[in-house]
């Protein structure tokens, strides 16, 4: 693994671990979910950095799932209230 990808993999793994640990320590569900999203992004970055076919596929599917959930929430917030 080239030097830049090794740094990205290490940073992604560190983000995943810290995000998960901080998520476990949160008292509010909203903050815990934010930390879970941070941990998943770190996991996806680490997967992309390894450049194996399986890891990249998992990272892209994870990232796509996170993006889809965010759009659904935004469209629900934009709906007029009756």
Secondary structure, 3 states (H helix, E strand, C coil): CCHHHHHHHHHHHHHHHHHHHHHHHCCCHHHHHHHHHHHHHHHHHHHHHHCCHHHHHHHHHHHHHHHHHHHHHHHHHHCCCC
